Amino acid sequence: MADESIAGGYTGTRPPPTAEPAEIPSSTPGGDRLRVAMAYAGGVLGPLGGGVVSPMMLQIGLSLHASTSEVATSLTTYFVAFAAAQLVSGTLGERWGRKRTVRTAYLVYAAGSVACALAPNLSVLLVMRAVLGVANAFTSPLLLAGLADIVPKERLSRSVGVYASCLAAGQSFAPLVGGLAAGSSWRLGFVVVAVAAAVLALFPPPGEPRPGASAPPWRPLISRRMAWLSAAAFASYMGASALPFLVSVYAEEHLGLGSGVTGVVVLGFGLAGLLLGASWGSLTDRCGAKLCGTVAAVVSAVFVTLCGTTGSGVTLALAWLGAGVSASMVTVALQNLTVRAVPGNRSGSLSAVSAFRYSGSAIAPLCWLPIYNSSPSASFVAAGATALLAAVALPLVRTGPEQPARAGA
């Protein structure tokens, strides 16, 4: 495997704490299959709940007497809370126990979604969106880290790819659910999310608390490797994966498409990731995650830029599909690199890098909508240039052991 040389990232005076939760049995294949399936299903929830508002912004604004730009801050609120909590959620979740942490987070997510559906004004909606973001931060990294414990090492890259497909499925279903709900009542979109979270709460991943000496470490999360992974994740999401809202606004306001058609157009990005994630995982084994991610980042930047030059729903759908095909490879490559970066604290490394990934999602509406209001095509050019920065950061990710930082450095 091209990236199997990635080391744990901790080289202090004591051995790295690589012990993983011992309670996960290896002799119950049926149980393991159920755990894997529920982890995959849980991967759908975050993108579904986060992006469901994208095609509903005009309708939410009319209902709550707010502008489209004001409603767009619900995306920022969600992803700011999500990103901020993920700086610590993976490590804390491991210490508290995956099973208890994820189950509680699912229940909070369900309750918060119901509150969004009942929101009487924009202020309540924004507060509840922040609650959803924090709850999601305590599910996604713990689910993916659990996969790394359950599946055999030789199948890890493919499993990471399948998990990325599930994230893409959430991205795909979010605009579709939101678009369909917008046709009758935008509040129904949040009801769907609440039901999904409540069902998943019945199937949390295994994992008991890890206190004392078995607690996952914090120090390996601060390293050059983690810094470049975080930078690549930030650029790739801000410049490509976080753009369903921009594509939706462009489709409705510039091309004059209805909300239902817009949902179908936006669907292509996530659908590409859904169908190709497992294949991308296998490809990173053969060619290397850094190389695959770098090439894909360049291609995604080109397609994002092309979105702003389209003059019909068909051409926009094709350009956005191309962006989805390439951006899904970037995501799989990043997750493959990150899940191996700190073996003693997989959840911590995944959540820390994801914090920067979704910081890009949080900032994107604030950056691209003002540019869009002046020039729609310029907003896509700027986003594409940002996505290209991931191709600069990925080659700088070291795949060998990191040298320990000197005291006082």
N, C-alpha and C positions, 0 to 999 in steps of 0.2 A: 504494500500500500504506500502511495507516494508520501503520505503525511504521517505515517506511523512513527516517525522519528521524533515527533513533538513530545517534549518532556513535561514533567509536572510543574515546572516553574518555581519550585522552592528548593533552594540549595543552601540552607542555613546549616547550623552546627548540629542539628538533630535531624533524623530521617524525616522525609516528607510524610505527612499524615495521609496515606493513600488508602487507609481502610475504608471500605464502602459498607453500606448497611448490610449486616450479616443475616438479617431476617428474611431476605428475599430468597426463596428456595430455588434450586436449579433442577429439582427432580419432579416438578409438577408442570409439564408442558401445557396442559389444558389451562391451568391457572395463569401461566405466563402469557399464553395467547390472549386471554381476557384482559390482563394488565396492559399488554401492548395495544390492543384494540381500544381500550378506554383512554390510554394516553393519546392515541391518534385522534380520537373523538374530541378530547379536551383541547387539542391544538386548534380545532375549528372555532372554538368559542370566542377567544380574544379578538381576532380579526372581524368576526361576525358582529360582536357587540360594539367594537370600536368604529367600524366603517359603515354601520347601518344607516347613519344619519346623512351620508354623502348625497344620495339622490333625493332626500327628503327635506333638504334645507329650505327650499322655497316654500313648501307646505308648512313646515314648522314655523317659519317666520310669519306667515299669514295668520296662523293659529295663535301664536304667542305675541303678535304685534311687535316683531323684531325684523331687522334687515337681514339679508342673506349673509353679510359679513359678520354680523353679531351672532347669528346661529352657527357660523363656521367656527366660532371660538369654542363650540362644544367639542369639536375635534381636538383643538389645542388643549383644552382642559383635560380631556381623557388621556391624551398621550403625555402631557406634562406630568400628571399624577402617576401614570404607568411607568414612565421613564425614571422619575425620581425615586419611586419605591423600589425599582429593580436594582438600584445601586446596592441595596442590602437584602432584598427579599430572598434571593437564592440561598445565601448563607444562613439567614435567620430561619428560613423554612426547613433547611437541613437540620439545624439545631433543635427546632421545635418538633420535627418529625413531619415527613412528607404527607403521610396519611391525614393527620389531624389538620395540618395547615391547608392543604388543598381542599378538603371537604368544607372547612369553614369559609374559605375564599369563594367556593362555588355558591354557598348559601347566601353570602353577602352580595354576590353578583346577581343572583336571582332577585333578591329583595330590592337592590338598587335599580334593576331594570323595570320592576313594577312601579317604583317611584318615578322613574322617567316617563313611563306611560301615563301616569296620573298628573304629571307636572302642570300646574296652573299658569306658570310664567317661566320666562327664560332663566331667571336666577335659580329657581329650584332645579331646573333641568341641568344647569351647569354644575351645581353642587353634586348632584347624583352622578353625573358623568365622571366627576373626579373620584367618587367612591368606586365606580366601576373600574376605573383605571388602576387604583390601588389594589383592588381585589384580583384583577387579572395578573398583576405583577407577582402574586403569590401562587399562580398556577403554572404558567407557561414554562419557566426555567426548571421547575421541579419535575414536570412531566417529561421533558426532554432528557434531563439527567437520569430519570428513572429508566428510560429506554436504554441508556448506556450501561446500566447495571444488569438489565434483563437479557438483552439480545447478545449472542456470541460476537466476539470482536470482529470476526471476518464478515459479519452482516451489519456492522454498525453504520458504515457509510450509507448503505442502502436504507436502513431504518431512519437515519437522519433525513435522507431524501424523501422518504414517505411522510415523515412528520412535517417537512417543509411543504409537501403536497397538501397536507391537512390545513396548514396555515393559509395556503393559497385557496383552498376550498372555502375557508372562512371569508377571505377577501372576495371570492366569487359570489358567494351566497349573500354577503352583506348588501351590495348594491341591488341584487335581485330582490331580496326580501324588502329592502327599503323602497325600491321602486314600485313593487306591487302594493306595499302598504300605503305609499303616497297616493295611490289611485283611489283609496277609500278613506283610510285614516292612518296617519303616520304613527299613531300610538300603538297600532297593532304590531309594528316592527319590533318594539321593545317587549311586547308580550311574548313573541316568538323566542327572543333571546332569553327571557326569564324562564320559560319552560325548559329550554335546552340546559340552562345552568342547574335548574332543580333536578333534572334527571341525572346529570353527571355527578351531582353530589352524592348519589347512591353508590358510585364506583370510584372512590379516591385511589390513588396509587399507593402501594405498600411503602412503608418507611417509618420506623420508630424514631424517637428523639435521639440525638447524638450529643450528649453532654460531656463535660470534662475533657479528658484526653482524646476522646473520639470526635470532638467537635471539629467541623471543617475550618480550615485556617483562612485568615483575611489577607495576610501579607503577600501571598503569591498573586493576588489580584492586581497588585501595583507593579507593573513591569513594562518593558518596551513592547513585548509581544502583545500584551493586552491593550496597550495604547494604540498600536497600529490597527489591530482588529476593531477597536472601538471607532477609530477614525473612518475606516472603510465602511463599517456598518452605518454610521451617521450619514455619510455622503450617499450611499446607495439608496437609503430610504428617503432622505430629503429630496433627492434628485429623480427618483423613479417610483419606488413602491408606495410612497405616500401621496401620489397624485390622482387617485380616483376622484377626489373632490374637484380638482382642476379640470379633469376631463369631463366630469359631469356638468360643470358650469359652462364649459366651452361648447359642449354638445347642445345644451338647452338654450343658452343665450346667443351664441354665435351661429350655430347651425340650425336652431329652431326645432330641435327634436323634443318629443314628449318625454315625460319621466319614465314611462315604461320602456320605450326604445333606448333611452339613455342607460337604463339599468342593464339592458342586453349588451350595449356597446362596451360598457365598463367591465362586463363579465369576462371578456376575453383575457385580460391580464391575469386574474386569479385562476382561470380555467387552464391556462398554459402551465402554471406552476402545479396545479392539481394533477395534470396528466403526465408531467415530465419529471416531477421531483425524484422518484425512485431511479429513473434513468440517469439523471444528473448525479445522484449519489454514487452510482456504479462508475460513471465516467470520471469522477474525481479520484476514484481508486486507481484507475488506469493512467490518467494524465497528470494528476496532482491538483489539489484544491486551489493552490495559489495561481497556477497557470489558467485553470478553467475560470476562476473568478475574475482574473484580470481581463481576459479576453471578453468575457460576458459583460463586464462593466463598460467597456468601450462600445460594444454593440447596443447595450441598453441606452447609453447616452445618445446615440444616433437616432434610435427610434423615438425616444422622448421628444427630441427636437423636431422630428418629422410630424408629430401629432399637431403641432401648432401651425402647420402649413396645409392641413387637410381642409377640403371644402365640402365634404359630404360625410354622412354617417358611416358609409361603407369604408371609405379610406381612413377615417379616424379609427374605426374598429380594427382594421388591419395593422395600422401603425401601433396602436395600443397593444394588440396581440403580440407583435414583435417585441415590444418593450417587456411584456410579461414573460415571454420565452427566455429572454436573456437575463432579466432581473431575477428570475427564479433560480437560475444557475448561480448568480452571485450570492443569493441567500443560502443555498445549499453549501457552497464552498465555505462561506463564513461560519456556518454552524459546524461543519466538519472540522475546521481548524479550532474553533472555540471549545467544542466538547472534549477535545484531547489536550487543551492547553494547561489545565490544572486538574489532574486526576483526583487529587485529594479534596477538591471542592468544585465539582462539575457544575452544580447548580449556581454557585457563586460566580464562576466565570461566565456562564451563559447569561445570568441575569445582569451582570455588569456590562457586558457587550450589548445586550439587548436594551439597556438603559440608554445608550448612545444611539442605537438604531431608532428607537421610538422618540428620542429627542428630535431627530430629524423629522419624524412624522408630526411632532408637535409644532415645530417651527415653520414647516412648509406652508401652511395656510397664511401665516403672518407675513411671510416673504413673497409668496408668489401671487396672492390675490391683488395686492396693490400694483404690482407690475402688470398683471392681467388687465386691470381696469384701464391702464394706459395703452397697452399693446398686448393682445392675446398671444401672438406669436413670440414676442420677446420673453414672456413668462416661461414658455416651454424651452426656449434657447437657454435661459438662465438655469432652469432645472436640469437640462441635459448636461450643461457644463459642470454642475455640482455632482451629478452621477459619475462623471468621468474621473473625479478625484478619487473614487474608490480604486480605479485602476492604477493610481499612483501609490496608494497606501498598501495595497495587498502584496506587491513584491517585496515590501520592506518588513513583512511579518517573518520573523525568524522561526525556523522549524527545528532548531537544535536546542540544547539546554541553555537557559539564560544564566548569565553570570550574576551572582548576588550583588546587590547594591552595597557599596562601602558605607560604613557608619558615618553619619553626618553628611552623606552625599545628597 
